[in-house]
Amino acid sequence: MKRSLLLLAFAWLGLVLEAACKTALPQWLPTPEMGLIVLLYAAMGRRGSSGGIAALALVLGYLTDLSTGAPRGLHMAVYTITGISAQTTASRILVGSTLATAIGSALFASWAGALSVILRVAVNPAIGWGVLGAVPGTALATAVAAPVLFSLLERMEVQLALDPVADRRRLR
């Protein structure tokens, strides 16, 4: 429960920071998807069930829908599918290194971006497929930010004694 609250608080702060960056920076400069990074951290870790990841994805998706002005339920669906896919993939492939974290984050950010565009066009065909061009930049920004934020989240969990396994690894 404490871990979920930590992840939600971190995601909320990340969404506020993401919104501030989108307004302060030039529009052509991509920003990382903070809610997705928190979801990938939870899904690519070795803890948690699929139901827990889906619940976290629904809440993070709802917060992202509210902060971005997207149609209600868009990010909820995208994050749920992406979170369960990331958890399934991470259970079969080791994603512990910085490079693997960055590559995995880039792949899942690309997947989530493409899925988001597909769902938006399905709801409103007038939007068109032009927004698909922003997906690679956002995926790259997410891949660059993910290892740093994963490390920060892991340190926060250790400091708050939410992850006894990581605490034992640190003491060695």
Backbone torsions as a table, in degrees:
resi	resn	phi	psi	omega
1	MET	NA	-42.8	179.3
2	LYS	-64.6	-38.5	-179.6
3	ARG	-65.2	-41.7	178.9
4	SER	-62.8	-42.0	178.4
5	LEU	-65.3	-39.0	176.5
6	LEU	-61.6	-46.0	-179.6
7	LEU	-64.0	-41.2	178.4
8	LEU	-65.8	-41.6	178.6
9	ALA	-64.9	-43.0	179.0
10	PHE	-64.3	-41.3	178.7
11	ALA	-65.1	-41.0	179.1
12	TRP	-62.5	-45.8	176.7
13	LEU	-62.3	-38.2	177.5
14	GLY	-64.2	-39.9	178.4
15	LEU	-66.7	-37.5	176.2
16	VAL	-64.9	-44.2	177.8
17	LEU	-63.5	-41.2	178.3
18	GLU	-61.7	-43.8	178.4
19	ALA	-64.4	-40.0	178.5
20	ALA	-64.9	-40.3	178.6
21	CYS	-66.2	-38.8	-179.8
22	LYS	-65.8	-30.7	178.7
23	THR	-84.5	-31.7	-176.4
24	ALA	-84.8	-33.6	-176.9
25	LEU	-87.9	160.8	174.7
26	PRO	-59.3	149.4	-173.9
27	GLN	-65.7	-26.7	-177.4
28	TRP	-78.1	-13.9	-178.2
29	LEU	-84.7	119.1	-177.6
30	PRO	-74.0	149.2	176.4
31	THR	-118.3	148.5	179.3
32	PRO	-69.3	152.5	176.9
33	GLU	-88.6	102.2	-173.8
34	MET	-68.3	-41.1	178.4
35	GLY	-61.8	-39.5	178.8
36	LEU	-67.5	-37.2	178.7
37	ILE	-63.4	-43.3	178.6
38	VAL	-63.9	-41.6	177.8
39	LEU	-62.6	-43.9	179.0
40	LEU	-65.3	-35.5	176.0
41	TYR	-60.0	-45.5	-179.8
42	ALA	-68.8	-40.3	-175.7
43	ALA	-76.2	-34.5	-177.2
44	MET	-85.6	-6.8	175.4
45	GLY	-76.0	171.7	-177.4
46	ARG	-90.6	2.7	-176.5
47	ARG	-111.6	155.1	173.6
48	GLY	100.5	152.3	179.4
49	SER	-100.0	168.9	177.3
50	SER	-62.7	-37.4	177.3
51	GLY	-63.9	-40.2	177.5
52	GLY	-66.5	-40.5	178.1
53	ILE	-65.9	-40.7	179.1
54	ALA	-64.7	-40.6	178.7
55	ALA	-65.0	-44.1	177.4
56	LEU	-62.4	-41.4	179.2
57	ALA	-62.9	-40.0	178.4
58	LEU	-63.4	-44.3	-179.7
59	VAL	-67.7	-46.0	178.7
60	LEU	-63.7	-38.8	177.3
61	GLY	-63.8	-40.0	178.0
62	TYR	-64.1	-45.2	177.9
63	LEU	-61.7	-39.2	178.8
64	THR	-68.0	-40.6	175.6
65	ASP	-57.8	-43.4	-179.4
66	LEU	-66.3	-41.5	-174.8
67	SER	-78.3	-25.4	-177.8
68	THR	-99.4	-14.6	-177.9
69	GLY	78.6	17.6	178.9
70	ALA	-72.4	161.3	175.9
71	PRO	-56.6	139.0	-177.7
72	ARG	-57.8	128.0	177.7
73	GLY	97.0	-12.2	-177.5
74	LEU	-63.2	-57.3	-179.1
75	HIS	-71.0	-26.5	176.1
76	MET	-60.8	-46.3	179.5
77	ALA	-67.8	-46.1	-178.0
78	VAL	-62.5	-46.3	-178.8
79	TYR	-67.1	-36.4	178.9
80	THR	-64.7	-47.2	179.1
81	ILE	-64.0	-43.2	-178.9
82	THR	-67.2	-42.3	-179.3
83	GLY	-62.9	-44.2	179.4
84	ILE	-69.2	-36.7	176.2
85	SER	-64.3	-42.5	179.7
86	ALA	-65.8	-39.6	179.2
87	GLN	-66.4	-40.9	178.7
88	THR	-64.7	-42.5	179.6
89	THR	-67.4	-43.5	-178.2
90	ALA	-66.5	-24.7	177.9
91	SER	-75.2	-14.7	-179.6
92	ARG	-109.0	-20.2	-177.7
93	ILE	-126.1	138.1	179.0
94	LEU	-75.9	119.5	-179.1
95	VAL	-120.9	40.9	-176.2
96	GLY	-87.1	-25.1	-177.0
97	SER	-80.6	165.4	-179.8
98	THR	-63.9	-43.6	-179.6
99	LEU	-65.1	-42.9	179.1
100	ALA	-65.7	-36.1	176.7
101	THR	-63.7	-45.0	-179.5
102	ALA	-65.3	-43.8	-179.9
103	ILE	-65.9	-46.0	178.6
104	GLY	-61.1	-41.6	178.4
105	SER	-64.6	-40.5	178.3
106	ALA	-64.0	-43.2	-179.9
107	LEU	-64.5	-45.7	-178.4
108	PHE	-73.9	-29.7	174.3
109	ALA	-68.7	-37.4	175.9
110	SER	-64.8	-43.9	178.8
111	TRP	-61.2	-47.2	-178.9
112	ALA	-65.6	-40.0	178.8
113	GLY	-64.3	-45.5	179.1
114	ALA	-64.8	-42.1	178.5
115	LEU	-63.6	-39.4	178.1
116	SER	-62.6	-43.0	178.9
117	VAL	-66.1	-42.0	179.6
118	ILE	-60.5	-44.9	179.7
119	LEU	-67.8	-38.2	178.2
120	ARG	-63.9	-42.3	179.6
121	VAL	-68.5	-34.3	177.8
122	ALA	-65.5	-36.5	179.5
123	VAL	-76.7	-42.3	-176.8
124	ASN	-137.4	90.9	-177.3
125	PRO	-61.1	-18.3	-179.6
126	ALA	-67.4	-19.7	179.2
127	ILE	-63.2	-40.7	179.7
128	GLY	81.9	172.2	-175.4
129	TRP	-91.3	2.8	-178.4
130	GLY	-62.3	-29.5	-179.2
131	VAL	-69.6	-11.4	177.2
132	LEU	-64.6	-23.0	179.3
133	GLY	-66.5	-21.0	180.0
134	ALA	-82.5	-12.6	-175.2
135	VAL	-63.8	-46.3	-179.2
136	PRO	-61.4	-39.7	179.1
137	GLY	-64.5	-42.9	178.3
138	THR	-66.2	-38.4	178.0
139	ALA	-64.5	-39.8	178.2
140	LEU	-66.1	-44.5	178.3
141	ALA	-62.1	-39.7	178.2
142	THR	-66.0	-40.0	179.7
143	ALA	-66.0	-34.4	179.0
144	VAL	-72.6	-40.3	-176.7
145	ALA	-79.7	-27.1	-172.7
146	ALA	-59.7	-49.4	-178.8
147	PRO	-60.1	-36.1	179.3
148	VAL	-67.1	-45.4	-179.1
149	LEU	-71.5	-34.2	175.1
150	PHE	-60.7	-44.5	179.6
151	SER	-63.7	-41.9	178.4
152	LEU	-63.4	-44.4	178.6
153	LEU	-63.7	-40.1	179.7
154	GLU	-65.1	-41.2	178.0
155	ARG	-64.0	-39.9	178.3
156	MET	-63.5	-40.5	178.6
157	GLU	-64.1	-40.6	179.7
158	VAL	-66.5	-45.1	-179.3
159	GLN	-63.2	-35.1	179.2
160	LEU	-89.3	5.4	179.1
161	ALA	56.9	39.8	177.6
162	LEU	-93.4	-14.1	-177.9
163	ASP	-131.0	89.3	-177.3
164	PRO	-65.1	-27.0	178.5
165	VAL	-67.2	-46.3	178.5
166	ALA	-65.1	-33.6	179.1
167	ASP	-65.5	-40.6	177.8
168	ARG	-66.6	-37.2	178.2
169	ARG	-64.5	-36.4	-178.3
170	ARG	-69.0	-32.4	-177.4
171	LEU	-76.6	-15.7	-179.0
172	ARG	-72.7	NA	NA
